[in-house]
Amino acid sequence: MAFRLGLAQCCHPADGDVLKLVDTWAARAKEAKVDLLVFPESLMTPFDSTADEFASQAQPIDGPFCTGVDAIAAKYGLWMVYTANELNEQGRPFNTAIVVDPAGTKQAVYRKVHLFDTDFVKESDKIAPGDELAQPVATPFGTIVVAICYDLRFPEQARAAAIAGADIMLYPAAWVDGPRKVDQWRALLKARAIENEFFVAGLSRCDRAFGAAGRDYAGHSCVFSPLGDELASAGLDEQLLIADIDPDDIAKARAAMPVLDHRRPDAY
């Protein structure tokens, strides 16, 4: 069943009212006849706050933030994917993605497995890693699997999703801009689509000069087909990026080149 995917490429609201932001984008998505609306990483809490501030703002997934977003999904009758700063009673918060259905019921909760520890930032200073990959979620228009940002650099995660029956892999992100970063973002998304012969969508925040370091988020959200064709792409500005997805294209791609059937795990 073909469906319409919407990616809310947005910035953190200046007034801090994230639920109002979610409602605004959901209303736009409903008007545009979107079936599945995705929000970027760090939706609930800006990542540039201090570790103590970040932890103090964390909430359980049945807290007011997630409950509020779930209610908005129900209000507009949308499948939605959003991210939360999830309270962890045993330590640092989790960087969590949630899939909610049009009735406002959570269908999946995924805690980011791969943490972005690099030359200029250590995500592990603020966040605890999850230890399980996201489970596939069956919807009326196909099966979706979610990963988060830095997870994109680990092809094993997307391959596991493909083997588990995913039709579309979603990567909500706060992809930090810099030399080669947009090229890498696009190349990795396209590669994950081609090598698994399914749809891949990457959604990055587009805030400019955030935090003390003055870093920018990359924007440039995009969607690729099972053959690697670009179905939709954005620039640096806020926008609702829309792509029409036909899951039948997966079967066509795999019939022509059955990559998954040709795997040799016995030799790897």
Secondary structure as GFF3:
##gff-version 3
##sequence-region A 1 268
A	DSSP	beta_strand	3	9	.	.	.	ID=ss1
A	DSSP	alpha_helix	18	31	.	.	.	ID=ss2
A	DSSP	beta_strand	36	38	.	.	.	ID=ss3
A	DSSP	alpha_helix	51	56	.	.	.	ID=ss4
A	DSSP	alpha_helix	64	76	.	.	.	ID=ss5
A	DSSP	beta_strand	79	86	.	.	.	ID=ss6
A	DSSP	beta_strand	94	100	.	.	.	ID=ss7
A	DSSP	beta_strand	106	111	.	.	.	ID=ss8
A	DSSP	three_ten_helix	123	125	.	.	.	ID=ss9
A	DSSP	beta_strand	137	139	.	.	.	ID=ss10
A	DSSP	beta_strand	142	146	.	.	.	ID=ss11
A	DSSP	three_ten_helix	149	153	.	.	.	ID=ss12
A	DSSP	alpha_helix	155	163	.	.	.	ID=ss13
A	DSSP	beta_strand	168	173	.	.	.	ID=ss14
A	DSSP	alpha_helix	181	196	.	.	.	ID=ss15
A	DSSP	beta_strand	199	204	.	.	.	ID=ss16
A	DSSP	beta_strand	222	224	.	.	.	ID=ss17
A	DSSP	beta_strand	230	233	.	.	.	ID=ss18
A	DSSP	beta_strand	239	245	.	.	.	ID=ss19
A	DSSP	alpha_helix	248	256	.	.	.	ID=ss20
A	DSSP	three_ten_helix	260	262	.	.	.	ID=ss21
###
